[in-house]
Amino acid sequence: MIESDGTKRTLVIRRLRCRECQGIHHELPDILVPYKRHCVETIEKIIRGECVEVICEQSTIHRIRAWWAASILYFESVIASLREKLGVRFSERPAPREIVRAVANAHLWVQTRSAFLSG
């Protein structure tokens, strides 16, 4: 993981097998966004347009903004569904970290890893 000050930190992620579905689940700390290298603090700053405070390349900033723009409608739909179906409460305008955590914990995170695997 790359922290907001630019330092790199290696984390150990626990992998757990579900006894019901037999699937493998990863236990991610709140400072991570699934499939992203930068911490959630950096990603939130980029989304809010506070790029002066971020230590990363311009191309990374562009990719993170593009990812967020492409994902936000899906995230908002998941949040609305969680509110309506399960009664989950969110703040009026949930922060990106709150959205990421809710979508990941609901097992609704879309990943594209299989698109890059060679057959």
PLY file of the C-alpha trace (Angstrom):
ply
format ascii 1.0
element vertex 119
property float x
property float y
property float z
element edge 118
property int vertex1
property int vertex2
end_header
0.00 0.00 0.00
1.18 3.52 -0.75
0.40 5.94 2.06
-0.59 9.56 1.52
2.94 10.77 2.25
4.30 8.49 -0.49
5.80 5.81 1.74
5.17 2.20 0.80
3.95 -0.24 3.41
3.48 -3.98 3.13
0.39 -5.37 4.81
-0.50 -8.95 5.57
-4.07 -9.63 4.44
-5.84 -12.53 6.12
-7.64 -14.94 3.81
-10.61 -16.73 5.33
-12.65 -19.63 3.94
-16.40 -19.39 4.51
-17.85 -22.59 5.94
-21.17 -21.99 4.20
-20.18 -21.02 0.65
-16.62 -22.42 0.74
-15.44 -19.14 -0.83
-12.25 -17.32 0.12
-12.74 -13.87 1.62
-10.02 -11.31 2.31
-10.10 -9.32 5.52
-9.18 -5.79 4.43
-8.46 -2.96 6.87
-10.43 0.27 6.53
-7.39 2.07 5.08
-7.55 0.04 1.85
-9.73 0.19 -1.23
-10.04 -3.22 -2.92
-7.70 -3.61 -5.92
-6.09 -0.17 -5.39
-2.48 0.50 -4.38
-3.03 3.87 -2.71
-4.62 4.22 0.72
-8.20 5.43 1.08
-7.03 8.82 2.37
-5.14 9.50 -0.88
-8.06 8.31 -3.00
-10.49 10.54 -1.10
-8.23 13.57 -1.58
-8.02 12.90 -5.31
-11.81 12.51 -5.58
-12.34 15.78 -3.66
-9.86 17.57 -5.94
-7.20 18.10 -3.28
-4.44 16.81 -5.54
-1.87 19.33 -4.29
-1.70 17.35 -1.02
-1.22 14.01 -2.81
2.15 12.48 -3.62
1.58 10.45 -6.79
1.93 10.78 -10.52
-0.54 12.73 -12.63
-1.44 9.57 -14.57
-2.39 7.86 -11.29
-4.58 10.80 -10.34
-6.27 10.62 -13.73
-6.86 6.83 -13.41
-8.33 7.15 -9.92
-10.67 9.93 -11.03
-11.74 7.92 -14.08
-12.35 4.82 -11.93
-14.47 6.82 -9.48
-16.47 8.50 -12.26
-17.15 5.12 -13.87
-18.08 3.47 -10.54
-20.07 6.12 -8.67
-23.45 5.30 -10.24
-23.06 1.65 -9.31
-21.94 2.59 -5.79
-24.91 4.91 -5.35
-27.25 2.13 -6.48
-25.76 -0.28 -3.96
-26.06 2.32 -1.19
-29.71 2.98 -2.11
-30.42 -0.75 -2.12
-28.77 -1.25 1.28
-30.82 1.63 2.68
-34.10 0.34 1.29
-33.77 -3.43 1.70
-31.71 -3.71 4.86
-32.33 -0.36 6.54
-28.62 0.48 6.65
-28.06 4.09 7.64
-25.54 6.31 5.92
-24.73 9.98 6.31
-26.48 12.42 3.96
-23.49 12.40 1.60
-21.40 9.36 2.49
-17.64 9.72 2.19
-15.88 7.50 -0.35
-14.43 5.35 2.46
-17.97 4.74 3.81
-19.20 3.81 0.33
-16.25 1.50 -0.35
-16.67 -0.29 2.97
-20.42 -0.79 2.50
-20.09 -2.13 -1.06
-17.18 -4.44 -0.17
-18.86 -5.76 2.99
-22.07 -6.44 1.07
-19.99 -8.64 -1.28
-21.00 -6.42 -4.21
-17.55 -5.18 -5.16
-16.99 -5.55 -8.90
-13.51 -6.72 -9.77
-12.01 -7.15 -13.21
-9.15 -9.51 -12.37
-10.55 -12.29 -14.58
-10.49 -9.95 -17.57
-6.70 -9.92 -17.43
-6.06 -13.62 -16.86
-4.77 -15.54 -19.81
-6.74 -18.65 -20.69
0 1
1 2
2 3
3 4
4 5
5 6
6 7
7 8
8 9
9 10
10 11
11 12
12 13
13 14
14 15
15 16
16 17
17 18
18 19
19 20
20 21
21 22
22 23
23 24
24 25
25 26
26 27
27 28
28 29
29 30
30 31
31 32
32 33
33 34
34 35
35 36
36 37
37 38
38 39
39 40
40 41
41 42
42 43
43 44
44 45
45 46
46 47
47 48
48 49
49 50
50 51
51 52
52 53
53 54
54 55
55 56
56 57
57 58
58 59
59 60
60 61
61 62
62 63
63 64
64 65
65 66
66 67
67 68
68 69
69 70
70 71
71 72
72 73
73 74
74 75
75 76
76 77
77 78
78 79
79 80
80 81
81 82
82 83
83 84
84 85
85 86
86 87
87 88
88 89
89 90
90 91
91 92
92 93
93 94
94 95
95 96
96 97
97 98
98 99
99 100
100 101
101 102
102 103
103 104
104 105
105 106
106 107
107 108
108 109
109 110
110 111
111 112
112 113
113 114
114 115
115 116
116 117
117 118
